[in-house]
Amino acid sequence: MISNLDKNKFNALARYVRVRSAPEDKFVEFDFAIEHPDLFVELVLPKEAFEIFCKHNNVIHMDAAMAKKIDDDNQKWRFGDTKKI
C-alpha cells in the first residue's frame, strides 16, 4: 500500500519534458522524465492534451543546453568516449 508520505515524496519529484515534434504538427511528440532527465519515456499526445499533461505534472521544459548534455551523454554510452586523450 502507498502511504500519503510516499505520495508526497513522489509528487515533489521534478518532471521534465523535451518536445521532439515541430510546432505545426498535429500531435506533440515528447520525452517525459521524472527526477532524472536522462531516463525518459517517449510519448505522443494531441496538442490540447499535451498542454493539460504539462500543467497537471508541473513540468520543467528542457532548454537547449540541458538537451545537448543529455544527447552528449547518450552518445557516449552508445559509442564510447570519442574524445582523444
VMD Tcl script that builds the backbone (N, CA, C; Angstrom):
set m [mol new atoms 255]
animate dup $m
set s [atomselect $m all]
$s set {name element resname resid chain x y z} {
  {N N MET 1 A 0.840 -1.171 0.000}
  {CA C MET 1 A 0.000 0.000 0.000}
  {C C MET 1 A 0.891 1.243 0.000}
  {N N ILE 2 A 0.469 2.265 -0.723}
  {CA C ILE 2 A 1.223 3.518 -0.788}
  {C C ILE 2 A 0.674 4.479 0.262}
  {N N SER 3 A 1.553 4.973 1.100}
  {CA C SER 3 A 1.126 5.907 2.141}
  {C C SER 3 A 1.082 7.330 1.579}
  {N N ASN 4 A 0.436 8.218 2.321}
  {CA C ASN 4 A 0.389 9.619 1.912}
  {C C ASN 4 A 1.787 10.224 1.877}
  {N N LEU 5 A 2.659 9.787 2.771}
  {CA C LEU 5 A 4.032 10.275 2.785}
  {C C LEU 5 A 4.743 9.901 1.489}
  {N N ASP 6 A 4.549 8.657 1.023}
  {CA C ASP 6 A 5.145 8.224 -0.240}
  {C C ASP 6 A 4.599 9.035 -1.412}
  {N N LYS 7 A 3.306 9.297 -1.402}
  {CA C LYS 7 A 2.692 10.100 -2.463}
  {C C LYS 7 A 3.272 11.503 -2.467}
  {N N ASN 8 A 3.454 12.081 -1.277}
  {CA C ASN 8 A 4.012 13.426 -1.190}
  {C C ASN 8 A 5.442 13.464 -1.710}
  {N N LYS 9 A 6.224 12.445 -1.387}
  {CA C LYS 9 A 7.593 12.370 -1.885}
  {C C LYS 9 A 7.599 12.269 -3.405}
  {N N PHE 10 A 6.727 11.424 -3.947}
  {CA C PHE 10 A 6.658 11.262 -5.395}
  {C C PHE 10 A 6.217 12.560 -6.057}
  {N N ASN 11 A 5.212 13.194 -5.505}
  {CA C ASN 11 A 4.708 14.436 -6.094}
  {C C ASN 11 A 5.736 15.552 -6.059}
  {N N ALA 12 A 6.703 15.481 -5.162}
  {CA C ALA 12 A 7.729 16.512 -5.050}
  {C C ALA 12 A 8.859 16.333 -6.071}
  {N N LEU 13 A 8.909 15.195 -6.742}
  {CA C LEU 13 A 9.968 14.946 -7.719}
  {C C LEU 13 A 9.791 15.831 -8.953}
  {N N ALA 14 A 10.895 16.325 -9.486}
  {CA C ALA 14 A 10.860 17.156 -10.688}
  {C C ALA 14 A 10.455 16.312 -11.895}
  {N N ARG 15 A 9.701 16.933 -12.791}
  {CA C ARG 15 A 9.260 16.269 -14.017}
  {C C ARG 15 A 9.718 17.108 -15.206}
  {N N TYR 16 A 10.303 16.444 -16.193}
  {CA C TYR 16 A 10.886 17.138 -17.338}
  {C C TYR 16 A 10.206 16.728 -18.635}
  {N N VAL 17 A 10.107 17.692 -19.552}
  {CA C VAL 17 A 9.554 17.438 -20.879}
  {C C VAL 17 A 10.524 18.012 -21.910}
  {N N ARG 18 A 10.747 17.214 -22.950}
  {CA C ARG 18 A 11.533 17.671 -24.103}
  {C C ARG 18 A 10.704 17.395 -25.351}
  {N N VAL 19 A 10.278 18.444 -26.022}
  {CA C VAL 19 A 9.442 18.305 -27.217}
  {C C VAL 19 A 10.321 17.950 -28.401}
  {N N ARG 20 A 9.903 16.932 -29.143}
  {CA C ARG 20 A 10.656 16.452 -30.308}
  {C C ARG 20 A 9.992 16.831 -31.632}
  {N N SER 21 A 8.699 17.145 -31.615}
  {CA C SER 21 A 7.971 17.437 -32.849}
  {C C SER 21 A 8.041 18.928 -33.185}
  {N N ALA 22 A 7.666 19.238 -34.414}
  {CA C ALA 22 A 7.631 20.630 -34.874}
  {C C ALA 22 A 6.374 21.321 -34.341}
  {N N PRO 23 A 6.441 22.627 -34.122}
  {CA C PRO 23 A 5.281 23.357 -33.573}
  {C C PRO 23 A 4.005 23.227 -34.414}
  {N N GLU 24 A 4.156 23.060 -35.728}
  {CA C GLU 24 A 2.971 22.987 -36.592}
  {C C GLU 24 A 2.367 21.581 -36.676}
  {N N ASP 25 A 3.006 20.585 -36.094}
  {CA C ASP 25 A 2.496 19.217 -36.128}
  {C C ASP 25 A 1.191 19.092 -35.349}
  {N N LYS 26 A 0.348 18.170 -35.806}
  {CA C LYS 26 A -0.949 17.945 -35.164}
  {C C LYS 26 A -0.789 17.324 -33.775}
  {N N PHE 27 A 0.191 16.447 -33.645}
  {CA C PHE 27 A 0.461 15.783 -32.369}
  {C C PHE 27 A 1.808 16.247 -31.829}
  {N N VAL 28 A 1.934 16.222 -30.516}
  {CA C VAL 28 A 3.191 16.591 -29.872}
  {C C VAL 28 A 3.915 15.308 -29.479}
  {N N GLU 29 A 5.094 15.119 -30.042}
  {CA C GLU 29 A 5.961 14.003 -29.667}
  {C C GLU 29 A 6.951 14.550 -28.650}
  {N N PHE 30 A 7.072 13.869 -27.511}
  {CA C PHE 30 A 7.928 14.407 -26.463}
  {C C PHE 30 A 8.484 13.311 -25.570}
  {N N ASP 31 A 9.559 13.669 -24.884}
  {CA C ASP 31 A 10.163 12.806 -23.874}
  {C C ASP 31 A 9.677 13.299 -22.518}
  {N N PHE 32 A 9.347 12.371 -21.634}
  {CA C PHE 32 A 8.887 12.712 -20.291}
  {C C PHE 32 A 9.755 11.969 -19.284}
  {N N ALA 33 A 10.311 12.716 -18.334}
  {CA C ALA 33 A 11.188 12.128 -17.329}
  {C C ALA 33 A 10.780 12.601 -15.941}
  {N N ILE 34 A 10.988 11.743 -14.962}
  {CA C ILE 34 A 10.723 12.093 -13.566}
  {C C ILE 34 A 12.048 12.023 -12.818}
  {N N GLU 35 A 12.454 13.173 -12.306}
  {CA C GLU 35 A 13.652 13.366 -11.465}
  {C C GLU 35 A 14.972 13.247 -12.229}
  {N N HIS 36 A 15.091 12.315 -13.156}
  {CA C HIS 36 A 16.327 12.121 -13.910}
  {C C HIS 36 A 16.032 12.370 -15.390}
  {N N PRO 37 A 16.383 13.551 -15.909}
  {CA C PRO 37 A 16.007 13.891 -17.285}
  {C C PRO 37 A 16.609 12.976 -18.354}
  {N N ASP 38 A 17.648 12.221 -18.002}
  {CA C ASP 38 A 18.255 11.328 -18.974}
  {C C ASP 38 A 17.591 9.951 -19.019}
  {N N LEU 39 A 16.623 9.715 -18.165}
  {CA C LEU 39 A 15.869 8.457 -18.138}
  {C C LEU 39 A 14.410 8.809 -18.421}
  {N N PHE 40 A 13.972 8.592 -19.647}
  {CA C PHE 40 A 12.679 9.115 -20.080}
  {C C PHE 40 A 11.887 8.089 -20.889}
  {N N VAL 41 A 10.611 8.387 -21.047}
  {CA C VAL 41 A 9.749 7.635 -21.956}
  {C C VAL 41 A 9.340 8.563 -23.083}
  {N N GLU 42 A 9.107 8.001 -24.243}
  {CA C GLU 42 A 8.658 8.779 -25.391}
  {C C GLU 42 A 7.140 8.695 -25.459}
  {N N LEU 43 A 6.501 9.847 -25.561}
  {CA C LEU 43 A 5.040 9.903 -25.590}
  {C C LEU 43 A 4.559 10.761 -26.754}
  {N N VAL 44 A 3.302 10.556 -27.153}
  {CA C VAL 44 A 2.665 11.349 -28.194}
  {C C VAL 44 A 1.259 11.692 -27.720}
  {N N LEU 45 A 0.913 12.976 -27.796}
  {CA C LEU 45 A -0.422 13.438 -27.399}
  {C C LEU 45 A -0.899 14.522 -28.359}
  {N N PRO 46 A -2.218 14.670 -28.523}
  {CA C PRO 46 A -2.717 15.848 -29.236}
  {C C PRO 46 A -2.294 17.112 -28.469}
  {N N LYS 47 A -2.172 18.232 -29.170}
  {CA C LYS 47 A -1.664 19.457 -28.553}
  {C C LYS 47 A -2.409 19.843 -27.281}
  {N N GLU 48 A -3.722 19.808 -27.324}
  {CA C GLU 48 A -4.514 20.206 -26.153}
  {C C GLU 48 A -4.249 19.274 -24.967}
  {N N ALA 49 A -4.188 17.989 -25.225}
  {CA C ALA 49 A -3.909 17.021 -24.162}
  {C C ALA 49 A -2.490 17.213 -23.614}
  {N N PHE 50 A -1.544 17.563 -24.489}
  {CA C PHE 50 A -0.168 17.818 -24.053}
  {C C PHE 50 A -0.125 19.007 -23.084}
  {N N GLU 51 A -0.837 20.053 -23.411}
  {CA C GLU 51 A -0.876 21.227 -22.531}
  {C C GLU 51 A -1.462 20.877 -21.162}
  {N N ILE 52 A -2.512 20.084 -21.146}
  {CA C ILE 52 A -3.117 19.646 -19.882}
  {C C ILE 52 A -2.139 18.765 -19.114}
  {N N PHE 53 A -1.487 17.856 -19.817}
  {CA C PHE 53 A -0.497 16.967 -19.217}
  {C C PHE 53 A 0.612 17.772 -18.538}
  {N N CYS 54 A 1.128 18.767 -19.243}
  {CA C CYS 54 A 2.210 19.593 -18.700}
  {C C CYS 54 A 1.760 20.375 -17.472}
  {N N LYS 55 A 0.570 20.912 -17.535}
  {CA C LYS 55 A 0.053 21.685 -16.396}
  {C C LYS 55 A -0.180 20.761 -15.201}
  {N N HIS 56 A -0.771 19.619 -15.430}
  {CA C HIS 56 A -1.067 18.668 -14.353}
  {C C HIS 56 A 0.207 18.172 -13.671}
  {N N ASN 57 A 1.259 17.962 -14.456}
  {CA C ASN 57 A 2.513 17.439 -13.924}
  {C C ASN 57 A 3.513 18.524 -13.532}
  {N N ASN 58 A 3.131 19.795 -13.725}
  {CA C ASN 58 A 4.009 20.914 -13.355}
  {C C ASN 58 A 5.421 20.691 -13.917}
  {N N VAL 59 A 5.492 20.466 -15.227}
  {CA C VAL 59 A 6.747 20.064 -15.860}
  {C C VAL 59 A 7.733 21.215 -16.003}
  {N N ILE 60 A 8.990 20.836 -16.128}
  {CA C ILE 60 A 10.064 21.750 -16.473}
  {C C ILE 60 A 10.411 21.441 -17.930}
  {N N HIS 61 A 10.288 22.436 -18.792}
  {CA C HIS 61 A 10.637 22.239 -20.200}
  {C C HIS 61 A 12.151 22.344 -20.344}
  {N N MET 62 A 12.741 21.323 -20.935}
  {CA C MET 62 A 14.199 21.313 -21.109}
  {C C MET 62 A 14.615 22.403 -22.086}
  {N N ASP 63 A 15.692 23.086 -21.742}
  {CA C ASP 63 A 16.244 24.063 -22.670}
  {C C ASP 63 A 17.291 23.376 -23.553}
  {N N ALA 64 A 17.846 24.107 -24.505}
  {CA C ALA 64 A 18.793 23.525 -25.458}
  {C C ALA 64 A 20.042 22.995 -24.763}
  {N N ALA 65 A 20.529 23.700 -23.746}
  {CA C ALA 65 A 21.742 23.265 -23.050}
  {C C ALA 65 A 21.517 21.935 -22.326}
  {N N MET 66 A 20.375 21.793 -21.673}
  {CA C MET 66 A 20.065 20.548 -20.963}
  {C C MET 66 A 19.898 19.403 -21.960}
  {N N ALA 67 A 19.225 19.659 -23.070}
  {CA C ALA 67 A 19.022 18.632 -24.095}
  {C C ALA 67 A 20.360 18.196 -24.694}
  {N N LYS 68 A 21.261 19.149 -24.946}
  {CA C LYS 68 A 22.574 18.817 -25.502}
  {C C LYS 68 A 23.370 17.948 -24.532}
  {N N LYS 69 A 23.316 18.276 -23.263}
  {CA C LYS 69 A 24.041 17.485 -22.261}
  {C C LYS 69 A 23.547 16.033 -22.261}
  {N N ILE 70 A 22.232 15.850 -22.340}
  {CA C ILE 70 A 21.652 14.505 -22.370}
  {C C ILE 70 A 22.036 13.783 -23.657}
  {N N ASP 71 A 21.965 14.486 -24.807}
  {CA C ASP 71 A 22.345 13.885 -26.083}
  {C C ASP 71 A 23.810 13.466 -26.087}
  {N N ASP 72 A 24.673 14.331 -25.557}
  {CA C ASP 72 A 26.104 14.005 -25.499}
  {C C ASP 72 A 26.356 12.783 -24.626}
  {N N ASP 73 A 25.670 12.709 -23.499}
  {CA C ASP 73 A 25.834 11.572 -22.605}
  {C C ASP 73 A 25.324 10.284 -23.266}
  {N N ASN 74 A 24.180 10.369 -23.937}
  {CA C ASN 74 A 23.644 9.190 -24.636}
  {C C ASN 74 A 24.595 8.730 -25.741}
  {N N GLN 75 A 25.193 9.689 -26.434}
  {CA C GLN 75 A 26.154 9.373 -27.490}
  {C C GLN 75 A 27.356 8.624 -26.911}
  {N N LYS 76 A 27.828 9.085 -25.762}
  {CA C LYS 76 A 28.972 8.438 -25.110}
  {C C LYS 76 A 28.625 6.999 -24.735}
  {N N TRP 77 A 27.410 6.784 -24.222}
  {CA C TRP 77 A 27.013 5.434 -23.818}
  {C C TRP 77 A 26.848 4.507 -25.020}
  {N N ARG 78 A 26.408 5.057 -26.151}
  {CA C ARG 78 A 26.222 4.229 -27.344}
  {C C ARG 78 A 27.544 3.856 -28.000}
  {N N PHE 79 A 28.428 4.841 -28.127}
  {CA C PHE 79 A 29.626 4.646 -28.941}
  {C C PHE 79 A 30.934 4.767 -28.163}
  {N N GLY 80 A 30.852 4.993 -26.874}
  {CA C GLY 80 A 32.070 5.178 -26.078}
  {C C GLY 80 A 32.520 6.622 -26.139}
  {N N ASP 81 A 33.469 6.952 -25.317}
  {CA C ASP 81 A 34.002 8.313 -25.284}
  {C C ASP 81 A 34.903 8.489 -26.498}
  {N N THR 82 A 34.496 9.359 -27.414}
  {CA C THR 82 A 35.239 9.535 -28.669}
  {C C THR 82 A 36.289 10.635 -28.574}
  {N N LYS 83 A 36.458 11.226 -27.405}
  {CA C LYS 83 A 37.466 12.284 -27.240}
  {C C LYS 83 A 38.852 11.648 -27.208}
  {N N LYS 84 A 39.757 12.240 -27.918}
  {CA C LYS 84 A 41.151 11.781 -27.941}
  {C C LYS 84 A 41.860 12.355 -26.715}
  {N N ILE 85 A 42.671 11.528 -26.088}
  {CA C ILE 85 A 43.428 11.981 -24.911}
  {C C ILE 85 A 44.796 12.454 -25.351}
}
mol reanalyze $m
mol bondsrecalc $m
mol representation Tube
mol addrep $m
